[in-house]
Each structure stands twice: as C-alpha cells, then as structure tokens.
Amino acid sequence: MKAYIPKLIGASINSMAYILPKYSGKLAMQLFSTPRKGQLQTHETHYLQTAQQQRFSHDTLSINTYYWKGGPKTVLLVHGWESNSYRWKDLIAMLQAKNYTIIAIDAPAHGASTGKEFNAILYSKCIYKVTQHFKPSIIIGHSVGGMATIFATKNHTMASLKKVVLLGAPDGFAAILDSYETMMGFSKRVKNAIRAFLLQKFKYSPEHFSTARFCSDLKNLQGLIIHDKKDRIIPFTDGISIHKMFKNSTFISTKGFGHGLKTDLVYNHILDFINA
C-alpha cells in the first residue's frame, strides 16, 4: 500500500468520528483486523494436500488443520499475520525426519479457514479448540501466532502442553495498536472510539493484553524465545521483555534473518530444544 493511502483513509475516518464516533472506532478496527493476504496459492495447496485435513468449528468459523502422523510426540504449528500453514514446509520436513506427529492450523481469515477478520484473542480460542482434540505437547508459534498461543495458555488449561517456542513474537497489543494509529494518522477522537470499541468487545483495555505479563504465569512450561536483531516488524526488545517474564525460558538472538526466521539455523535450535 502506498504511504499516502493510509493517511487518506485515516482522514476520512477522522471526519466520520464527529458524526458517528462509535462507528468510526468499529470501522478503524475492522480495517486493522482484515488481512489483505494469507490465502493459499496453488503450489501451497498442492503441498498441504500431503496431510490429512480436519476442520473445527468456532462460532461461525470453520478452522482448517493439517495432520502428518508420526510418533507419540505431537507438535502444533501456529503461523502469524497474513500467512498460512505452508510457511512451515521446511520445518515440517525436519520434524518428520525426527518422527514427530505434526499439526498445523490456518488462522481465521487465512489459508483454508473461513472468516474475514483476525485478532490474537480470536486466534487463541481456535488454538485451544485444536489442542483439545490433538493434545500437543509442543506448540511453535510465529509472530502473532506466538502471542495467541500465550493468550490461549493464559485463559485455558492445556494439560498436555509442556513446551512452547515463540518466534519473533510481539509483546504488547497496545504498542501494535499505537503503530497502526500513527500510520493512519488517527485523531484523538478516533483513538478514544477505538478504545471504547475494544473495551466493549473484549472487556479489557489494549494494555491488558501483554505476552510478557501473561508469560509470568507459566509455571509448568518450558519456553524457547527466538528473535532477530534486525526484525523490522516486531522490535527485538519485545523478545527480551517476554524472556524476562517467562522464567523457565531460553532466549536466542539471531541477526540477519528478519521477522520470518526461516532458516535451518533457527530450526535446528528448535529441534535441540524440543528433543531435550
């Protein structure tokens, strides 16, 4: 998207806020929560057809999962914003070589799952539903997929879960929202409307949703946190903050792999952690 387009959209919503303040907040969040990409391409679909597929219902959504049968240890793979389960292709091959049973989930409004909107809270509920069925002992989450995984552990009991891996995961929802509001050039009136909308929808302010703070409650889980120093999407300091609060965790910094962290070096760190 060209840099000036968000500002034009933001200016329109700013004007709307004088007449329809509640609707301006709702519209701003709809824009924030609507992925522009992440649907499956033909070659991605062909690869994912190598797995058994199973769908789960959550409210009006149909959530698609992929299942590669292996040994007794089960790993759940949770992708991030504007992505899908294909992003794990190389890691899946390495996990298969170690005889893991592998589950991958397509988030709401991503991949082969239905829906138009996406947020970490909704995603966390879908993750929990899938864990109830497959009972993974390990979850590997990238970006907001890592955040949603921690939200799921905060709000639900997942007795089978022993280890979590967070790749480039964000800490605070409030900081992400602030960046969006700045990009759009929203007025104080719209920002207030957004917060009123979120409070009504989720019963908490944006500041409540903190990956690091939620990790402080993880007494029985082991964690591996990997974050790249050159991550241009999620600040490196977010990974450090999460590690400090997640007492039983190991932190690994990389340099030069960006936000995606798609490299054998990272995958080998993951295998070392989950095999231990």
Stockholm file with secondary structure:
# STOCKHOLM 1.0

chainA/1-276         MKAYIPKLIGASINSMAYILPKYSGKLAMQLFSTPRKGQLQTHETHYLQTAQQQRFSHDTLSINTYYWKGGPKTVLLVHGWESNSYRWKDLIAMLQAKNYTIIAIDAPAHGASTGKEFNAILYSKCIYKVTQHFKPSIIIGHSVGGMATIFATKNHTMASLKKVVLLGAPDGFAAILDSYETMMGFSKRVKNAIRAFLLQKFKYSPEHFSTARFCSDLKNLQGLIIHDKKDRIIPFTDGISIHKMFKNSTFISTKGFGHGLKTDLVYNHILDFINA
#=GR chainA/1-276 SS CCTHHHHHHHHHHHHHHHHCHHHHHHHHHHHHHCCSCCCCCHHHHHHHTTSEEEEEEETTEEEEEEEECCSSCEEEEECCTTCCGGGGHHHHHHHHHTTCEEEEECCTTSTTCCCSCCCHHHHHHHHHHHHHHHCCSEEEEETHHHHHHHHHHHHSCCTTCCEEEEESCCCBHHHHHHHHHHHHTCCHHHHHHHHHHHHHHHSSCGGGCBHHHHHTTCSSCEEEEEEETTCSSSCHHHHHHHHHHCTTEEEEEESSSTTTCCSHHHHHHHHHHHHC
#=GC SS_cons         CCTHHHHHHHHHHHHHHHHCHHHHHHHHHHHHHCCSCCCCCHHHHHHHTTSEEEEEEETTEEEEEEEECCSSCEEEEECCTTCCGGGGHHHHHHHHHTTCEEEEECCTTSTTCCCSCCCHHHHHHHHHHHHHHHCCSEEEEETHHHHHHHHHHHHSCCTTCCEEEEESCCCBHHHHHHHHHHHHTCCHHHHHHHHHHHHHHHSSCGGGCBHHHHHTTCSSCEEEEEEETTCSSSCHHHHHHHHHHCTTEEEEEESSSTTTCCSHHHHHHHHHHHHC
//
